[in-house]
Amino acid sequence: MTVLVIAVIGGVAFTSHHMTQKAYTAAMTTGKTAIQKKNYSVAESAFQEALRHRTNDKLAQGYLTQTQHFVAAESAMSDNDFSTAKSEYTKAQNEEPNNATLMKRAKAALKQLKTIQLKADMFKQIYDQALTQNKGQSYTASNATLDRIFKDSDAKKSYYTDIYNQAVDLRKANNDAIKNGGDGTASSDVTSSSTSTTTDSSSSTGTSSSSSVAGLTDSEKQAAKNYTGSNEYTVSKSQTELNGKTITASQIASARKTLSSIGVASGSFSDQDVRNGLIAANKAGISFKSYAEKNYK
């Protein structure tokens, strides 16, 4: 009887162990297959099932943790939270022990993320430059700067939705200002009568345009011809002076050389854009070069 009891108990224990091993193996296989198919929610559930059959199993725990990091990274990417995505992808790549397929995907994602971040930073710099031009009432130049975003084939990808929408809003603001003959608001120191003179035929229709388009880019010259009322080319006296003295052609030329020296295409700025930059730099108490490096690069 003793021998029989021992045999029965041993058989039950063996059978239980065998069934546990079988269930664990099945769960791990399901999880790995789910990863191959990119069905990460199924993979998580499978690895959790494996841990129920083998508590504290290092392999199942490693796979589960790695999958959770990868899922968190994917979610962060959907929210354009690149910092969190980078952190989670890195954890998924470095988890030990790890699923080789998931590790390769995390590595590839980190490489792609680096490219995305560089372009996102570039778009942000372009937008900031356009915004500075907008604040200086250089609306045409601001739109020209924004075109660098709109002409990029990647700009409409979901990664750049926020900055793209900001650029669209800024372009609309620029266009509204241009349509209204300048900054679109009433100003006591900027009037068409004090800044521009038109021909008799133009005066009869109430049209006012810039008396000079010297120093403008071709697109700005055309835009100047199309403008009516007060605008960035029919500016107040204060917008042409630095510390009470008229900004000279020599100062503008020098500023353009400074822009070129730091890798900024000076030809995309009208003379008034340059004046606005010189005035803004003076108000900020910094050199024009420092101002340009901060706002135009």
C-alpha contacts under 8 A as a table, 3 or more apart, distances in Angstrom:
res1	aa1	res2	aa2	distance
1	M	4	L	4.92
1	M	5	V	6.06
2	T	5	V	5.17
2	T	6	I	6.18
3	V	6	I	5.19
3	V	7	A	6.10
4	L	7	A	5.03
4	L	8	V	6.16
5	V	8	V	5.10
5	V	9	I	6.13
6	I	9	I	5.17
6	I	10	G	5.97
7	A	10	G	5.10
7	A	11	G	6.00
8	V	11	G	5.04
8	V	12	V	6.19
9	I	12	V	5.15
9	I	13	A	6.15
10	G	13	A	5.09
10	G	14	F	6.04
11	G	14	F	5.06
11	G	15	T	6.03
12	V	15	T	5.06
12	V	16	S	6.01
13	A	16	S	5.08
13	A	17	H	6.08
14	F	17	H	5.13
14	F	18	H	6.02
15	T	18	H	5.00
15	T	19	M	6.11
16	S	19	M	5.14
16	S	20	T	6.11
17	H	20	T	5.07
17	H	21	Q	6.09
18	H	21	Q	5.14
18	H	22	K	6.09
19	M	22	K	4.98
19	M	23	A	6.11
20	T	23	A	5.15
20	T	24	Y	6.09
20	T	53	H	5.86
20	T	54	R	7.90
21	Q	24	Y	5.09
21	Q	25	T	6.09
21	Q	53	H	7.58
22	K	25	T	5.18
22	K	26	A	6.12
23	A	26	A	5.09
23	A	27	A	6.15
23	A	50	A	7.33
23	A	53	H	7.01
24	Y	27	A	5.18
24	Y	28	M	6.22
24	Y	49	E	7.47
24	Y	50	A	4.70
24	Y	51	L	7.64
24	Y	53	H	5.69
24	Y	54	R	6.90
25	T	28	M	5.17
25	T	29	T	6.13
25	T	50	A	7.47
26	A	29	T	5.13
26	A	30	T	6.17
27	A	30	T	5.08
27	A	31	G	6.19
27	A	46	A	5.04
27	A	47	F	6.41
27	A	49	E	6.17
27	A	50	A	5.23
28	M	31	G	5.06
28	M	32	K	6.24
28	M	46	A	6.44
28	M	47	F	6.05
28	M	50	A	6.13
28	M	60	A	7.15
29	T	32	K	5.24
29	T	33	T	6.11
30	T	33	T	5.19
30	T	34	A	6.09
30	T	43	A	6.96
30	T	46	A	6.14
31	G	34	A	5.08
31	G	35	I	6.34
31	G	42	V	6.72
31	G	43	A	4.04
31	G	44	E	6.96
31	G	45	S	7.66
31	G	46	A	4.92
31	G	47	F	5.94
32	K	35	I	5.11
32	K	36	Q	6.44
32	K	43	A	6.76
32	K	99	N	7.83
33	T	36	Q	5.11
33	T	37	K	6.45
33	T	43	A	7.80
34	A	37	K	5.05
34	A	38	K	6.03
34	A	39	N	4.92
34	A	40	Y	6.35
34	A	42	V	6.10
34	A	43	A	5.17
35	I	38	K	4.78
35	I	39	N	5.80
35	I	40	Y	5.88
35	I	43	A	6.05
35	I	101	T	7.63
35	I	102	L	7.20
36	Q	39	N	7.66
36	Q	101	T	7.25
39	N	42	V	5.70
39	N	43	A	6.45
40	Y	43	A	4.80
40	Y	44	E	6.15
40	Y	67	T	6.85
40	Y	71	V	7.08
41	S	44	E	5.21
41	S	45	S	6.40
42	V	45	S	5.18
42	V	46	A	6.12
43	A	46	A	5.08
43	A	47	F	6.26
43	A	64	L	7.77
43	A	67	T	7.51
44	E	47	F	5.35
44	E	48	Q	6.21
44	E	64	L	5.75
44	E	67	T	6.63
44	E	68	Q	7.21
45	S	48	Q	5.11
45	S	49	E	6.18
46	A	49	E	4.97
46	A	50	A	6.25
47	F	50	A	4.90
47	F	51	L	6.32
47	F	60	A	5.56
47	F	61	Q	7.25
47	F	63	Y	6.94
47	F	64	L	5.58
48	Q	51	L	5.09
48	Q	52	R	6.47
48	Q	60	A	7.61
48	Q	61	Q	7.97
48	Q	64	L	7.01
49	E	52	R	5.10
49	E	53	H	6.77
50	A	53	H	5.32
50	A	54	R	6.18
50	A	60	A	6.41
51	L	54	R	4.75
51	L	55	T	4.89
51	L	56	N	6.62
51	L	57	D	6.30
51	L	60	A	6.25
51	L	61	Q	7.11
52	R	55	T	5.71
54	R	57	D	5.54
56	N	61	Q	7.02
57	D	60	A	5.59
57	D	61	Q	6.09
58	K	61	Q	5.09
58	K	62	G	5.89
58	K	97	P	7.31
59	L	62	G	5.09
59	L	63	Y	6.21
59	L	97	P	5.96
59	L	98	N	7.59
60	A	63	Y	5.20
60	A	64	L	6.09
61	Q	64	L	5.06
61	Q	65	T	6.07
62	G	65	T	5.27
62	G	66	Q	6.02
62	G	95	E	6.69
62	G	96	E	5.95
62	G	97	P	5.14
62	G	98	N	5.81
63	Y	66	Q	5.16
63	Y	67	T	6.08
63	Y	97	P	7.06
63	Y	98	N	5.62
63	Y	99	N	6.04
64	L	67	T	5.19
64	L	68	Q	6.21
65	T	68	Q	5.10
65	T	69	H	6.26
65	T	92	A	7.83
65	T	95	E	7.64
66	Q	69	H	5.21
66	Q	70	F	6.24
66	Q	91	K	7.25
66	Q	92	A	4.71
66	Q	93	Q	7.71
66	Q	95	E	5.88
66	Q	98	N	6.66
66	Q	99	N	7.72
66	Q	102	L	7.71
67	T	70	F	5.08
67	T	71	V	6.12
67	T	92	A	7.02
67	T	102	L	7.46
68	Q	71	V	5.13
68	Q	72	A	6.14
69	H	72	A	5.09
69	H	73	A	6.19
69	H	88	E	5.13
69	H	89	Y	6.64
69	H	91	K	6.39
69	H	92	A	5.30
70	F	73	A	5.03
70	F	74	E	6.26
70	F	88	E	6.28
70	F	89	Y	5.76
70	F	92	A	5.51
70	F	102	L	7.78
70	F	106	A	6.97
71	V	74	E	5.12
71	V	75	S	6.22
72	A	75	S	5.11
72	A	76	A	6.21
72	A	85	A	7.28
72	A	88	E	6.38
73	A	76	A	5.06
73	A	77	M	6.23
73	A	84	T	6.77
73	A	85	A	4.20
73	A	86	K	7.05
73	A	87	S	7.61
73	A	88	E	4.90
73	A	89	Y	5.57
74	E	77	M	5.10
74	E	78	S	6.42
74	E	85	A	6.80
75	S	78	S	5.14
75	S	79	D	6.55
75	S	85	A	7.76
76	A	79	D	5.05
76	A	80	N	6.17
76	A	81	D	4.98
76	A	82	F	6.71
76	A	84	T	6.12
76	A	85	A	5.08
77	M	80	N	4.84
77	M	81	D	5.71
77	M	82	F	6.08
77	M	85	A	5.75
77	M	159	Y	7.62
78	S	81	D	7.56
78	S	158	S	7.96
78	S	159	Y	7.71
80	N	159	Y	5.69
80	N	160	Y	7.79
81	D	84	T	5.74
81	D	85	A	6.25
82	F	85	A	4.92
82	F	86	K	6.03
82	F	113	L	7.42
82	F	117	Q	7.25
83	S	86	K	5.29
83	S	87	S	6.41
84	T	87	S	5.11
84	T	88	E	6.17
85	A	88	E	5.23
85	A	89	Y	5.98
86	K	89	Y	5.25
86	K	90	T	6.06
86	K	110	L	6.46
86	K	113	L	7.30
87	S	90	T	5.25
87	S	91	K	6.39
88	E	91	K	5.08
88	E	92	A	6.19
89	Y	92	A	5.00
89	Y	93	Q	6.10
89	Y	106	A	5.22
89	Y	107	K	7.40
89	Y	109	A	7.20
89	Y	110	L	6.51
90	T	93	Q	5.04
90	T	94	N	6.17
90	T	106	A	7.04
90	T	107	K	7.64
90	T	110	L	7.37
91	K	94	N	5.17
91	K	95	E	5.85
92	A	95	E	5.44
92	A	102	L	7.45
92	A	103	M	6.38
92	A	106	A	6.22
93	Q	102	L	7.48
93	Q	103	M	4.59
93	Q	104	K	7.31
93	Q	106	A	5.35
93	Q	107	K	6.08
94	N	98	N	7.86
94	N	103	M	7.50
95	E	98	N	5.61
98	N	102	L	7.67
98	N	103	M	6.87
99	N	102	L	5.44
99	N	103	M	6.18
100	A	103	M	5.01
100	A	104	K	6.25
101	T	104	K	5.30
101	T	105	R	6.37
102	L	105	R	5.06
102	L	106	A	6.15
103	M	106	A	5.15
103	M	107	K	6.22
104	K	107	K	5.07
104	K	108	A	6.18
105	R	108	A	5.11
105	R	109	A	6.02
106	A	109	A	5.00
106	A	110	L	6.20
107	K	110	L	5.21
107	K	111	K	6.49
108	A	111	K	5.16
108	A	112	Q	6.33
109	A	112	Q	5.06
109	A	113	L	5.94
110	L	113	L	4.92
110	L	114	K	6.25
111	K	114	K	5.33
111	K	115	T	6.83
112	Q	115	T	5.29
112	Q	116	I	6.31
113	L	116	I	4.92
113	L	117	Q	6.02
114	K	117	Q	5.21
114	K	118	L	6.28
115	T	118	L	5.22
115	T	119	K	6.37
116	I	119	K	5.25
116	I	120	A	6.04
116	I	159	Y	7.39
117	Q	120	A	4.94
117	Q	121	D	6.05
118	L	121	D	5.17
118	L	122	M	6.23
119	K	122	M	4.89
119	K	123	F	6.15
120	A	123	F	5.14
120	A	124	K	6.19
120	A	159	Y	7.91
120	A	160	Y	6.41
120	A	163	I	7.95
121	D	124	K	5.02
121	D	125	Q	6.24
122	M	125	Q	5.15
122	M	126	I	6.27
123	F	126	I	5.08
123	F	127	Y	6.11
123	F	149	I	6.30
123	F	163	I	7.05
124	K	127	Y	5.06
124	K	128	D	6.10
124	K	163	I	6.70
125	Q	128	D	5.09
125	Q	129	Q	6.23
125	Q	295	N	7.81
125	Q	296	Y	7.58
125	Q	297	K	6.71
126	I	129	Q	5.18
126	I	130	A	6.25
126	I	145	T	6.63
126	I	146	L	6.73
126	I	148	R	7.46
126	I	149	I	7.39
126	I	296	Y	7.65
126	I	297	K	7.71
127	Y	130	A	5.02
127	Y	131	L	6.04
127	Y	145	T	7.74
127	Y	146	L	6.48
127	Y	163	I	7.69
127	Y	166	Q	8.00
127	Y	167	A	6.39
128	D	131	L	5.00
128	D	132	T	6.21
128	D	295	N	6.63
128	D	296	Y	7.74
129	Q	132	T	5.15
129	Q	133	Q	6.35
129	Q	142	S	7.63
129	Q	145	T	7.37
129	Q	295	N	5.35
129	Q	296	Y	4.95
129	Q	297	K	7.45
130	A	133	Q	5.05
130	A	134	N	6.13
130	A	141	A	7.57
130	A	142	S	4.38
130	A	143	N	7.04
130	A	145	T	5.65
130	A	146	L	6.20
131	L	134	N	4.90
131	L	135	K	6.24
131	L	142	S	6.90
131	L	170	L	7.32
132	T	135	K	5.15
132	T	136	G	6.30
132	T	142	S	7.97
132	T	295	N	6.92
133	Q	136	G	4.96
133	Q	137	Q	6.33
133	Q	138	S	5.04
133	Q	139	Y	6.65
133	Q	141	A	6.77
133	Q	142	S	5.24
133	Q	273	D	7.15
134	N	137	Q	4.98
134	N	138	S	5.40
134	N	139	Y	5.29
134	N	142	S	5.75
134	N	174	N	6.86
135	K	138	S	7.42
136	G	273	D	7.32
136	G	276	N	5.80
136	G	277	G	7.79
137	Q	182	G	7.25
137	Q	183	D	6.32
137	Q	231	N	7.86
137	Q	232	E	5.66
138	S	141	A	5.48
138	S	142	S	6.09
138	S	232	E	5.86
138	S	272	Q	7.58
138	S	273	D	6.01
139	Y	142	S	4.90
139	Y	143	N	6.23
139	Y	174	N	5.07
139	Y	175	N	7.47
139	Y	177	A	7.34
139	Y	178	I	6.85
139	Y	232	E	7.43
140	T	143	N	5.14
140	T	144	A	6.24
140	T	174	N	7.29
140	T	178	I	7.83
140	T	220	E	6.55
140	T	223	A	7.53
141	A	144	A	4.95
141	A	145	T	6.22
141	A	220	E	7.62
141	A	268	S	6.92
141	A	269	F	6.40
141	A	270	S	7.51
141	A	273	D	7.71
142	S	145	T	5.11
142	S	146	L	6.26
142	S	171	R	7.78
142	S	174	N	7.36
143	N	146	L	4.97
143	N	147	D	6.24
143	N	171	R	5.90
143	N	174	N	6.90
144	A	147	D	5.19
144	A	148	R	7.34
144	A	268	S	7.75
145	T	148	R	5.76
145	T	149	I	7.87
146	L	149	I	5.44
146	L	150	F	6.58
146	L	167	A	6.54
146	L	171	R	7.28
147	D	150	F	4.83
147	D	151	K	5.76
148	R	151	K	5.50
148	R	152	D	6.50
149	I	152	D	5.39
149	I	155	A	6.23
149	I	164	Y	7.53
149	I	167	A	7.85
150	F	153	S	7.74
150	F	155	A	6.49
150	F	164	Y	7.98
151	K	155	A	7.82
152	D	155	A	5.47
153	S	156	K	7.15
154	D	157	K	5.57
155	A	160	Y	6.13
155	A	161	T	7.81
155	A	164	Y	6.55
156	K	160	Y	6.61
156	K	161	T	6.57
156	K	164	Y	6.95
157	K	160	Y	5.85
157	K	161	T	6.72
158	S	161	T	5.15
160	Y	163	I	5.67
160	Y	164	Y	5.94
161	T	164	Y	5.15
161	T	165	N	6.07
162	D	165	N	5.33
162	D	166	Q	6.32
163	I	166	Q	4.99
163	I	167	A	6.18
164	Y	167	A	5.05
164	Y	168	V	6.28
165	N	168	V	4.98
165	N	169	D	6.25
166	Q	169	D	5.11
166	Q	170	L	6.18
167	A	170	L	5.06
167	A	171	R	6.13
168	V	171	R	5.17
168	V	172	K	6.30
169	D	172	K	5.12
169	D	173	A	6.29
170	L	173	A	4.98
170	L	174	N	6.17
171	R	174	N	4.99
171	R	175	N	6.12
172	K	175	N	5.06
172	K	176	D	6.04
173	A	176	D	5.11
173	A	177	A	6.17
174	N	177	A	5.13
174	N	178	I	6.18
175	N	178	I	5.03
175	N	179	K	5.98
176	D	179	K	5.04
176	D	180	N	6.20
176	D	184	G	6.94
177	A	180	N	5.14
177	A	181	G	6.38
177	A	182	G	5.13
177	A	183	D	4.51
177	A	184	G	4.60
178	I	181	G	5.13
178	I	182	G	5.18
178	I	183	D	6.93
178	I	184	G	7.41
178	I	227	Y	7.15
178	I	231	N	7.10
179	K	182	G	7.41
179	K	184	G	7.74
179	K	227	Y	7.58
180	N	183	D	7.04
180	N	184	G	4.85
180	N	228	T	7.88
180	N	229	G	7.64
181	G	184	G	6.46
181	G	227	Y	6.17
181	G	228	T	5.32
181	G	229	G	4.75
181	G	230	S	5.05
181	G	231	N	5.04
182	G	185	T	7.76
182	G	229	G	7.34
182	G	230	S	5.33
182	G	231	N	3.49
182	G	232	E	5.89
183	D	231	N	6.78
183	D	232	E	7.91
187	S	190	V	5.43
187	S	191	T	7.29
188	S	191	T	7.18
189	D	236	S	6.03
190	V	194	S	7.49
190	V	195	T	7.50
190	V	230	S	6.63
190	V	234	T	7.81
190	V	235	V	6.24
190	V	236	S	5.13
191	T	194	S	5.59
191	T	195	T	6.41
191	T	229	G	7.66
191	T	230	S	5.82
191	T	236	S	7.81
192	S	195	T	5.32
192	S	196	S	5.62
192	S	197	T	7.89
192	S	208	S	6.25
192	S	209	S	7.95
192	S	229	G	5.42
192	S	230	S	4.99
192	S	234	T	7.11
193	S	196	S	5.91
193	S	197	T	6.89
195	T	210	S	7.71
195	T	230	S	7.77
195	T	234	T	5.27
195	T	235	V	6.58
195	T	236	S	6.93
196	S	208	S	6.35
196	S	209	S	6.11
196	S	210	S	5.56
196	S	211	S	5.63
196	S	234	T	6.28
197	T	208	S	6.61
197	T	209	S	7.19
197	T	210	S	7.59
197	T	211	S	6.37
198	T	201	S	7.90
198	T	202	S	5.67
198	T	203	S	5.92
198	T	207	T	7.33
198	T	208	S	5.79
198	T	209	S	6.63
198	T	211	S	7.48
199	T	202	S	5.17
199	T	203	S	6.15
200	D	203	S	5.06
200	D	204	S	6.29
201	S	204	S	5.28
201	S	205	T	6.92
202	S	205	T	5.41
202	S	206	G	6.40
202	S	207	T	5.25
202	S	208	S	7.04
203	S	206	G	4.92
203	S	207	T	5.77
203	S	208	S	7.14
204	S	207	T	7.64
207	T	228	T	5.50
207	T	229	G	6.55
208	S	227	Y	7.64
208	S	228	T	5.08
208	S	229	G	5.05
208	S	230	S	7.50
209	S	224	A	6.82
209	S	225	K	6.50
209	S	226	N	7.79
209	S	227	Y	6.02
209	S	228	T	5.58
209	S	229	G	6.53
209	S	230	S	7.68
209	S	234	T	7.41
210	S	213	V	6.77
210	S	224	A	6.42
210	S	225	K	7.39
210	S	233	Y	5.79
210	S	234	T	5.55
213	V	216	L	5.79
213	V	221	K	5.85
213	V	224	A	7.17
213	V	233	Y	7.61
214	A	271	D	7.89
215	G	270	S	5.88
215	G	271	D	5.40
216	L	219	S	7.97
216	L	220	E	5.70
216	L	221	K	5.83
216	L	269	F	7.38
216	L	270	S	4.54
216	L	271	D	6.42
217	T	220	E	5.14
217	T	221	K	6.18
217	T	267	G	6.82
217	T	268	S	6.66
217	T	269	F	7.29
217	T	270	S	6.30
218	D	221	K	5.11
218	D	222	Q	6.41
219	S	222	Q	5.24
219	S	223	A	6.15
220	E	223	A	4.79
220	E	224	A	5.92
220	E	270	S	7.59
221	K	224	A	5.04
221	K	225	K	6.41
222	Q	225	K	5.19
222	Q	226	N	6.51
223	A	226	N	5.10
223	A	227	Y	6.29
224	A	227	Y	5.24
224	A	233	Y	6.99
227	Y	231	N	7.41
228	T	231	N	7.75
230	S	233	Y	7.74
230	S	234	T	5.58
230	S	235	V	7.19
231	N	234	T	5.23
231	N	235	V	6.49
232	E	235	V	5.60
232	E	272	Q	7.42
233	Y	272	Q	7.12
235	V	239	Q	6.26
235	V	240	T	7.67
236	S	239	Q	5.48
236	S	240	T	7.22
237	K	240	T	5.41
237	K	241	E	6.73
238	S	241	E	5.35
238	S	242	L	7.99
238	S	244	G	7.75
239	Q	275	R	7.32
239	Q	276	N	6.96
239	Q	279	I	7.78
240	T	246	T	5.77
240	T	247	I	5.84
240	T	272	Q	7.68
240	T	275	R	6.43
241	E	244	G	5.53
241	E	245	K	5.01
241	E	246	T	4.19
241	E	247	I	5.19
241	E	279	I	7.75
242	L	245	K	5.25
242	L	246	T	6.26
242	L	247	I	6.03
242	L	278	L	7.71
242	L	279	I	6.15
242	L	282	N	7.78
247	I	251	Q	6.39
247	I	252	I	7.32
247	I	275	R	7.03
248	T	251	Q	5.20
248	T	252	I	6.44
249	A	252	I	5.04
249	A	253	A	6.09
250	S	253	A	5.05
250	S	254	S	6.10
251	Q	254	S	5.05
251	Q	255	A	6.14
252	I	255	A	5.04
252	I	256	R	6.24
252	I	271	D	6.77
252	I	274	V	6.34
252	I	275	R	6.96
253	A	256	R	5.08
253	A	257	K	6.39
254	S	257	K	5.13
254	S	258	T	6.38
255	A	258	T	4.95
255	A	259	L	6.33
255	A	274	V	6.97
255	A	278	L	7.84
255	A	288	F	7.25
256	R	259	L	5.02
256	R	260	S	6.29
256	R	266	S	5.44
256	R	274	V	7.50
257	K	260	S	5.08
257	K	261	S	6.10
257	K	266	S	7.71
258	T	261	S	5.04
258	T	262	I	6.59
258	T	288	F	7.92
258	T	289	K	6.21
259	L	262	I	5.48
259	L	263	G	6.50
259	L	264	V	5.06
259	L	265	A	6.82
259	L	266	S	5.70
259	L	289	K	7.29
259	L	292	A	6.96
260	S	263	G	5.10
260	S	264	V	5.20
260	S	265	A	6.02
260	S	266	S	6.00
261	S	264	V	7.42
262	I	289	K	7.99
262	I	293	E	7.11
262	I	297	K	7.99
263	G	297	K	7.67
264	V	296	Y	7.08
264	V	297	K	6.52
265	A	268	S	5.96
265	A	269	F	7.94
266	S	269	F	5.61
267	G	270	S	7.40
269	F	272	Q	7.83
269	F	273	D	5.49
269	F	274	V	6.54
270	S	273	D	5.04
270	S	274	V	6.52
271	D	274	V	5.11
271	D	275	R	6.27
272	Q	275	R	4.84
272	Q	276	N	6.05
273	D	276	N	5.12
273	D	277	G	6.28
274	V	277	G	5.04
274	V	278	L	6.23
275	R	278	L	5.08
275	R	279	I	6.14
276	N	279	I	5.11
276	N	280	A	6.03
277	G	280	A	5.05
277	G	281	A	6.03
277	G	288	F	7.11
277	G	291	Y	7.63
277	G	292	A	7.60
278	L	281	A	5.18
278	L	282	N	6.17
278	L	288	F	5.91
279	I	282	N	5.11
279	I	283	K	6.24
280	A	283	K	5.12
280	A	284	A	6.19
280	A	291	Y	7.97
281	A	284	A	5.05
281	A	285	G	6.18
281	A	286	I	5.44
281	A	287	S	6.04
281	A	288	F	5.36
281	A	291	Y	5.57
282	N	285	G	5.05
282	N	286	I	6.20
282	N	287	S	7.16
282	N	288	F	7.63
283	K	286	I	7.86
286	I	290	S	6.38
286	I	291	Y	6.60
287	S	290	S	5.25
287	S	291	Y	6.27
288	F	291	Y	4.97
288	F	292	A	5.97
289	K	292	A	5.08
289	K	293	E	6.07
290	S	293	E	5.16
290	S	294	K	6.23
291	Y	294	K	5.23
291	Y	295	N	6.10
291	Y	296	Y	7.97
292	A	295	N	5.19
292	A	296	Y	5.07
292	A	297	K	6.95
293	E	296	Y	5.85
293	E	297	K	5.44
294	K	297	K	6.56
